[in-house]
Amino acid sequence: MDSRHDVAVMRDDDKLKAQGEAIAKGAIAYLGGKVTIPNDTKTGGIIVENKPAPKPSKKTIAQMADEVIAQKHGNGHDNRRKSLGISAAEYEKVCAEVNRKSGVGSSKPAPSQLIIKKMISL
């Protein structure tokens, strides 16, 4: 506290209550809840309703890899990971699955490579 005025404000119960309610409202709203304070004349005294925001349905690594192959999540690793809404560790699994499905880094050629080889040999 920098001044006597600050000390006086911090001793005022009404101001402390208002500050506490503001902090609580901000925290609950940040976490996806709906907030009103009991006996609050502005809101009619409705109790706090704290329901987290719904999470999108969980896709499998294979489903996400198929979407990446279909180019539904843009270019660049950072953009794709953000678009998928997954962690870096999960994104690594998706990359591995994309590589596996496309035959990258494998001694076994991908199906598209086999078709090209058959066409060349004709």
C-alpha positions, 0 to 999 in steps of 0.5 A: 500500500502506497498511501494512507488513502489505500490503507483506508480503502482496504479497511472498508468492508464494502469495498473489500466485498466488492473486490472479492466478488469481482475476483470470484466473478472473473475466475468463474467466468474464465473457467466457463461458468455463469456468475451472479451473486446472491442478494445482488440488486443488479442480478436479482440474487441468482446463485452461481451456476458453474458449468464448464464449457463443453469439450469437443468430441475426442477424435482418434489419432487415425481420424486426425491423421486422415484429416491432416492427409485430406488437408483440412487443417492447413499448412505448417506444424504449428497451425495444424496442431492448433487447428486440431486443438491437441498437445505437442505430444499428441501431435507427434503421434498424429505425425507418425500416423500420417507418415505410416499411412503415407509410407514415409520412412518405411521400407514398405512402399505406400499403395500409391507408390506401388500403383506408380511402379506397376504403371511404369513397368507396363 
